Amino acid sequence: MLRFPLISIETMPCYVAYFRVSTACQGQSGLDLEAQQAVARNFVEPKASIVAEFTEVESGRKNSQP
């Protein structure tokens, strides 16, 4: 008899991760994409899973946004 419930992918919380950098300075200051991904994975795993990741490398200032 089990004393604790089994966790399966169907019952685990799922997250979508969004990573963004806009300047070369961010890469040098530790805010690069790899650092953001590591922080997100350390936060989510092993209690949940990241089911999708979106990455944006673009300047918000130069981007013509509506």
Biopython code that builds the backbone (N, CA, C, O; Angstrom):
import numpy as np
from Bio.PDB.StructureBuilder import StructureBuilder

atoms = [
    (1, "MET", "N", (0.845, -1.184, 0.000)),
    (1, "MET", "CA", (0.000, 0.000, 0.000)),
    (1, "MET", "C", (0.885, 1.240, 0.000)),
    (1, "MET", "O", (1.827, 1.336, 0.787)),
    (2, "LEU", "N", (0.584, 2.183, -0.877)),
    (2, "LEU", "CA", (1.355, 3.415, -0.962)),
    (2, "LEU", "C", (0.919, 4.405, 0.110)),
    (2, "LEU", "O", (-0.269, 4.558, 0.391)),
    (3, "ARG", "N", (1.900, 5.068, 0.697)),
    (3, "ARG", "CA", (1.600, 6.070, 1.721)),
    (3, "ARG", "C", (1.638, 7.486, 1.154)),
    (3, "ARG", "O", (1.315, 8.443, 1.858)),
    (4, "PHE", "N", (2.023, 7.624, -0.084)),
    (4, "PHE", "CA", (2.078, 8.941, -0.721)),
    (4, "PHE", "C", (1.615, 8.791, -2.166)),
    (4, "PHE", "O", (1.807, 7.740, -2.777)),
    (5, "PRO", "N", (1.010, 9.837, -2.707)),
    (5, "PRO", "CA", (0.540, 9.725, -4.092)),
    (5, "PRO", "C", (1.697, 9.798, -5.077)),
    (5, "PRO", "O", (2.675, 10.511, -4.852)),
    (6, "LEU", "N", (1.577, 9.072, -6.146)),
    (6, "LEU", "CA", (2.565, 9.145, -7.214)),
    (6, "LEU", "C", (2.301, 10.395, -8.047)),
    (6, "LEU", "O", (1.150, 10.750, -8.302)),
    (7, "ILE", "N", (3.364, 11.052, -8.464)),
    (7, "ILE", "CA", (3.225, 12.232, -9.312)),
    (7, "ILE", "C", (3.520, 11.814, -10.742)),
    (7, "ILE", "O", (4.575, 11.247, -11.029)),
    (8, "SER", "N", (2.602, 12.090, -11.618)),
    (8, "SER", "CA", (2.810, 11.791, -13.034)),
    (8, "SER", "C", (2.756, 13.091, -13.824)),
    (8, "SER", "O", (2.378, 14.133, -13.289)),
    (9, "ILE", "N", (3.128, 13.029, -15.070)),
    (9, "ILE", "CA", (3.133, 14.225, -15.915)),
    (9, "ILE", "C", (1.730, 14.812, -16.036)),
    (9, "ILE", "O", (1.584, 16.019, -16.226)),
    (10, "GLU", "N", (0.706, 13.983, -15.929)),
    (10, "GLU", "CA", (-0.659, 14.474, -16.036)),
    (10, "GLU", "C", (-1.066, 15.296, -14.820)),
    (10, "GLU", "O", (-1.910, 16.184, -14.937)),
    (11, "THR", "N", (-0.489, 15.021, -13.662)),
    (11, "THR", "CA", (-0.870, 15.739, -12.451)),
    (11, "THR", "C", (0.131, 16.816, -12.058)),
    (11, "THR", "O", (-0.139, 17.609, -11.155)),
    (12, "MET", "N", (1.268, 16.857, -12.714)),
    (12, "MET", "CA", (2.269, 17.873, -12.399)),
    (12, "MET", "C", (1.860, 19.211, -12.997)),
    (12, "MET", "O", (1.328, 19.255, -14.106)),
    (13, "PRO", "N", (2.102, 20.309, -12.274)),
    (13, "PRO", "CA", (1.865, 21.623, -12.874)),
    (13, "PRO", "C", (2.782, 21.816, -14.077)),
    (13, "PRO", "O", (3.915, 21.335, -14.087)),
    (14, "CYS", "N", (2.295, 22.509, -15.071)),
    (14, "CYS", "CA", (3.072, 22.776, -16.281)),
    (14, "CYS", "C", (3.264, 24.274, -16.447)),
    (14, "CYS", "O", (2.365, 25.062, -16.153)),
    (15, "TYR", "N", (4.431, 24.656, -16.916)),
    (15, "TYR", "CA", (4.765, 26.062, -17.113)),
    (15, "TYR", "C", (5.237, 26.293, -18.539)),
    (15, "TYR", "O", (5.776, 25.396, -19.188)),
    (16, "VAL", "N", (5.024, 27.510, -19.010)),
    (16, "VAL", "CA", (5.590, 27.988, -20.266)),
    (16, "VAL", "C", (6.583, 29.068, -19.886)),
    (16, "VAL", "O", (6.245, 29.990, -19.143)),
    (17, "ALA", "N", (7.806, 28.965, -20.388)),
    (17, "ALA", "CA", (8.866, 29.906, -20.023)),
    (17, "ALA", "C", (9.100, 30.903, -21.153)),
    (17, "ALA", "O", (9.072, 30.555, -22.333)),
    (18, "TYR", "N", (9.332, 32.156, -20.755)),
    (18, "TYR", "CA", (9.616, 33.228, -21.712)),
    (18, "TYR", "C", (10.937, 33.864, -21.318)),
    (18, "TYR", "O", (11.087, 34.353, -20.198)),
    (19, "PHE", "N", (11.892, 33.860, -22.234)),
    (19, "PHE", "CA", (13.215, 34.423, -21.977)),
    (19, "PHE", "C", (13.452, 35.563, -22.952)),
    (19, "PHE", "O", (13.093, 35.479, -24.127)),
    (20, "ARG", "N", (14.069, 36.645, -22.444)),
    (20, "ARG", "CA", (14.281, 37.805, -23.312)),
    (20, "ARG", "C", (15.542, 38.552, -22.920)),
    (20, "ARG", "O", (15.802, 38.790, -21.740)),
    (21, "VAL", "N", (16.308, 38.914, -23.913)),
    (21, "VAL", "CA", (17.423, 39.844, -23.741)),
    (21, "VAL", "C", (17.309, 40.875, -24.848)),
    (21, "VAL", "O", (16.807, 40.594, -25.936)),
    (22, "SER", "N", (17.793, 42.094, -24.543)),
    (22, "SER", "CA", (17.670, 43.138, -25.550)),
    (22, "SER", "C", (18.980, 43.853, -25.852)),
    (22, "SER", "O", (19.084, 44.547, -26.864)),
    (23, "THR", "N", (19.973, 43.695, -24.993)),
    (23, "THR", "CA", (21.235, 44.397, -25.236)),
    (23, "THR", "C", (22.416, 43.477, -24.994)),
    (23, "THR", "O", (22.295, 42.463, -24.307)),
    (24, "ALA", "N", (23.551, 43.832, -25.558)),
    (24, "ALA", "CA", (24.774, 43.065, -25.329)),
    (24, "ALA", "C", (25.204, 43.158, -23.872)),
    (24, "ALA", "O", (25.823, 42.232, -23.349)),
    (25, "CYS", "N", (24.882, 44.268, -23.213)),
    (25, "CYS", "CA", (25.253, 44.442, -21.800)),
    (25, "CYS", "C", (24.577, 43.403, -20.911)),
    (25, "CYS", "O", (25.146, 42.992, -19.900)),
    (26, "GLN", "N", (23.383, 42.979, -21.272)),
    (26, "GLN", "CA", (22.693, 41.988, -20.453)),
    (26, "GLN", "C", (23.453, 40.674, -20.438)),
    (26, "GLN", "O", (23.490, 39.993, -19.413)),
    (27, "GLY", "N", (24.045, 40.317, -21.533)),
    (27, "GLY", "CA", (24.832, 39.093, -21.581)),
    (27, "GLY", "C", (26.036, 39.163, -20.677)),
    (27, "GLY", "O", (26.421, 38.154, -20.086)),
    (28, "GLN", "N", (26.641, 40.327, -20.555)),
    (28, "GLN", "CA", (27.826, 40.489, -19.723)),
    (28, "GLN", "C", (27.479, 40.608, -18.247)),
    (28, "GLN", "O", (28.318, 40.307, -17.398)),
    (29, "SER", "N", (26.270, 41.037, -17.919)),
    (29, "SER", "CA", (25.907, 41.266, -16.521)),
    (29, "SER", "C", (25.297, 40.043, -15.852)),
    (29, "SER", "O", (24.862, 40.131, -14.704)),
    (30, "GLY", "N", (25.255, 38.907, -16.535)),
    (30, "GLY", "CA", (24.688, 37.701, -15.945)),
    (30, "GLY", "C", (23.211, 37.533, -16.235)),
    (30, "GLY", "O", (22.573, 36.627, -15.699)),
    (31, "LEU", "N", (22.662, 38.389, -17.069)),
    (31, "LEU", "CA", (21.254, 38.280, -17.424)),
    (31, "LEU", "C", (21.069, 37.642, -18.795)),
    (31, "LEU", "O", (20.036, 37.823, -19.440)),
    (32, "ASP", "N", (22.077, 36.894, -19.234)),
    (32, "ASP", "CA", (22.001, 36.270, -20.549)),
    (32, "ASP", "C", (20.962, 35.151, -20.561)),
    (32, "ASP", "O", (20.437, 34.761, -19.518)),
    (33, "LEU", "N", (20.681, 34.652, -21.734)),
    (33, "LEU", "CA", (19.642, 33.635, -21.886)),
    (33, "LEU", "C", (19.924, 32.378, -21.078)),
    (33, "LEU", "O", (19.014, 31.815, -20.469)),
    (34, "GLU", "N", (21.177, 31.933, -21.067)),
    (34, "GLU", "CA", (21.508, 30.707, -20.331)),
    (34, "GLU", "C", (21.238, 30.874, -18.839)),
    (34, "GLU", "O", (20.748, 29.949, -18.190)),
    (35, "ALA", "N", (21.552, 32.041, -18.295)),
    (35, "ALA", "CA", (21.303, 32.289, -16.870)),
    (35, "ALA", "C", (19.806, 32.317, -16.584)),
    (35, "ALA", "O", (19.359, 31.766, -15.578)),
    (36, "GLN", "N", (19.036, 32.947, -17.446)),
    (36, "GLN", "CA", (17.583, 32.984, -17.266)),
    (36, "GLN", "C", (16.990, 31.577, -17.327)),
    (36, "GLN", "O", (16.115, 31.231, -16.534)),
    (37, "GLN", "N", (17.472, 30.770, -18.271)),
    (37, "GLN", "CA", (16.967, 29.407, -18.398)),
    (37, "GLN", "C", (17.309, 28.575, -17.167)),
    (37, "GLN", "O", (16.484, 27.787, -16.705)),
    (38, "ALA", "N", (18.505, 28.739, -16.639)),
    (38, "ALA", "CA", (18.910, 27.992, -15.445)),
    (38, "ALA", "C", (18.048, 28.370, -14.251)),
    (38, "ALA", "O", (17.628, 27.498, -13.490)),
    (39, "VAL", "N", (17.781, 29.658, -14.079)),
    (39, "VAL", "CA", (16.936, 30.108, -12.965)),
    (39, "VAL", "C", (15.530, 29.535, -13.102)),
    (39, "VAL", "O", (14.951, 29.067, -12.122)),
    (40, "ALA", "N", (14.984, 29.570, -14.302)),
    (40, "ALA", "CA", (13.630, 29.045, -14.519)),
    (40, "ALA", "C", (13.567, 27.548, -14.241)),
    (40, "ALA", "O", (12.637, 27.077, -13.586)),
    (41, "ARG", "N", (14.538, 26.808, -14.727)),
    (41, "ARG", "CA", (14.538, 25.353, -14.506)),
    (41, "ARG", "C", (14.720, 25.010, -13.031)),
    (41, "ARG", "O", (14.069, 24.096, -12.525)),
    (42, "ASN", "N", (15.591, 25.729, -12.340)),
    (42, "ASN", "CA", (15.787, 25.479, -10.912)),
    (42, "ASN", "C", (14.531, 25.793, -10.114)),
    (42, "ASN", "O", (14.257, 25.138, -9.108)),
    (43, "PHE", "N", (13.767, 26.781, -10.548)),
    (43, "PHE", "CA", (12.527, 27.138, -9.862)),
    (43, "PHE", "C", (11.442, 26.090, -10.088)),
    (43, "PHE", "O", (10.726, 25.716, -9.159)),
    (44, "VAL", "N", (11.328, 25.626, -11.313)),
    (44, "VAL", "CA", (10.226, 24.740, -11.693)),
    (44, "VAL", "C", (10.476, 23.285, -11.316)),
    (44, "VAL", "O", (9.605, 22.638, -10.734)),
    (45, "GLU", "N", (11.647, 22.769, -11.639)),
    (45, "GLU", "CA", (11.920, 21.345, -11.444)),
    (45, "GLU", "C", (12.326, 21.060, -10.009)),
    (45, "GLU", "O", (12.934, 21.938, -9.396)),
    (46, "PRO", "N", (12.046, 19.937, -9.441)),
    (46, "PRO", "CA", (11.417, 18.741, -10.003)),
    (46, "PRO", "C", (9.921, 18.669, -9.746)),
    (46, "PRO", "O", (9.296, 17.653, -10.053)),
    (47, "LYS", "N", (9.326, 19.728, -9.188)),
    (47, "LYS", "CA", (7.911, 19.679, -8.821)),
    (47, "LYS", "C", (6.964, 19.929, -9.988)),
    (47, "LYS", "O", (5.763, 19.682, -9.881)),
    (48, "ALA", "N", (7.493, 20.410, -11.082)),
    (48, "ALA", "CA", (6.669, 20.733, -12.247)),
    (48, "ALA", "C", (7.519, 20.564, -13.497)),
    (48, "ALA", "O", (8.667, 20.127, -13.423)),
    (49, "SER", "N", (6.953, 20.909, -14.633)),
    (49, "SER", "CA", (7.732, 20.800, -15.865)),
    (49, "SER", "C", (7.476, 22.006, -16.761)),
    (49, "SER", "O", (6.397, 22.599, -16.743)),
    (50, "ILE", "N", (8.490, 22.352, -17.542)),
    (50, "ILE", "CA", (8.362, 23.400, -18.546)),
    (50, "ILE", "C", (7.957, 22.706, -19.837)),
    (50, "ILE", "O", (8.706, 21.886, -20.370)),
    (51, "VAL", "N", (6.778, 23.032, -20.335)),
    (51, "VAL", "CA", (6.261, 22.347, -21.517)),
    (51, "VAL", "C", (6.570, 23.095, -22.809)),
    (51, "VAL", "O", (6.495, 22.516, -23.893)),
    (52, "ALA", "N", (6.916, 24.379, -22.702)),
    (52, "ALA", "CA", (7.280, 25.163, -23.887)),
    (52, "ALA", "C", (8.175, 26.311, -23.456)),
    (52, "ALA", "O", (8.059, 26.818, -22.341)),
    (53, "GLU", "N", (9.070, 26.715, -24.348)),
    (53, "GLU", "CA", (9.964, 27.842, -24.089)),
    (53, "GLU", "C", (9.921, 28.791, -25.274)),
    (53, "GLU", "O", (9.940, 28.369, -26.430)),
    (54, "PHE", "N", (9.861, 30.083, -24.967)),
    (54, "PHE", "CA", (9.907, 31.115, -25.990)),
    (54, "PHE", "C", (11.078, 32.025, -25.684)),
    (54, "PHE", "O", (11.276, 32.426, -24.537)),
    (55, "THR", "N", (11.853, 32.352, -26.700)),
    (55, "THR", "CA", (13.036, 33.187, -26.538)),
    (55, "THR", "C", (12.942, 34.368, -27.487)),
    (55, "THR", "O", (12.588, 34.224, -28.657)),
    (56, "GLU", "N", (13.270, 35.548, -26.952)),
    (56, "GLU", "CA", (13.253, 36.759, -27.764)),
    (56, "GLU", "C", (14.553, 37.512, -27.547)),
    (56, "GLU", "O", (14.930, 37.801, -26.411)),
    (57, "VAL", "N", (15.230, 37.823, -28.624)),
    (57, "VAL", "CA", (16.443, 38.629, -28.575)),
    (57, "VAL", "C", (16.165, 39.838, -29.456)),
    (57, "VAL", "O", (16.302, 39.790, -30.678)),
    (58, "GLU", "N", (15.770, 40.925, -28.797)),
    (58, "GLU", "CA", (15.321, 42.074, -29.562)),
    (58, "GLU", "C", (15.265, 43.294, -28.662)),
    (58, "GLU", "O", (14.956, 43.185, -27.475)),
    (59, "SER", "N", (15.555, 44.423, -29.210)),
    (59, "SER", "CA", (15.485, 45.670, -28.466)),
    (59, "SER", "C", (14.047, 46.172, -28.430)),
    (59, "SER", "O", (13.401, 46.300, -29.470)),
    (60, "GLY", "N", (13.552, 46.453, -27.235)),
    (60, "GLY", "CA", (12.217, 47.020, -27.100)),
    (60, "GLY", "C", (12.151, 48.443, -27.618)),
    (60, "GLY", "O", (11.105, 48.886, -28.092)),
    (61, "ARG", "N", (13.249, 49.156, -27.532)),
    (61, "ARG", "CA", (13.286, 50.542, -27.988)),
    (61, "ARG", "C", (13.199, 50.622, -29.510)),
    (61, "ARG", "O", (12.508, 51.487, -30.048)),
    (62, "LYS", "N", (13.894, 49.728, -30.200)),
    (62, "LYS", "CA", (13.938, 49.776, -31.656)),
    (62, "LYS", "C", (12.777, 49.036, -32.311)),
    (62, "LYS", "O", (12.508, 49.226, -33.497)),
    (63, "ASN", "N", (12.100, 48.206, -31.554)),
    (63, "ASN", "CA", (10.999, 47.418, -32.094)),
    (63, "ASN", "C", (9.768, 48.312, -32.241)),
    (63, "ASN", "O", (9.378, 48.989, -31.290)),
    (64, "SER", "N", (9.160, 48.318, -33.417)),
    (64, "SER", "CA", (7.948, 49.119, -33.606)),
    (64, "SER", "C", (6.764, 48.322, -33.082)),
    (64, "SER", "O", (6.253, 47.420, -33.746)),
    (65, "GLN", "N", (6.346, 48.672, -31.889)),
    (65, "GLN", "CA", (5.252, 47.964, -31.245)),
    (65, "GLN", "C", (3.965, 48.758, -31.404)),
    (65, "GLN", "O", (4.003, 49.988, -31.449)),
    (66, "PRO", "N", (2.824, 48.078, -31.489)),
    (66, "PRO", "CA", (1.543, 48.789, -31.626)),
    (66, "PRO", "C", (1.180, 49.537, -30.361)),
    (66, "PRO", "O", (0.136, 50.187, -30.305)),
]
sb = StructureBuilder()
sb.init_structure("model")
sb.init_model(0)
sb.init_chain("A")
sb.init_seg("    ")
for serial, (resi, resn, name, xyz) in enumerate(atoms, 1):
    if name == "N":
        sb.init_residue(resn, " ", resi, " ")
    sb.init_atom(name, np.array(xyz, "f"), 0.0, 1.0, " ", f" {name:<3s}", serial, name[0])
structure = sb.get_structure()
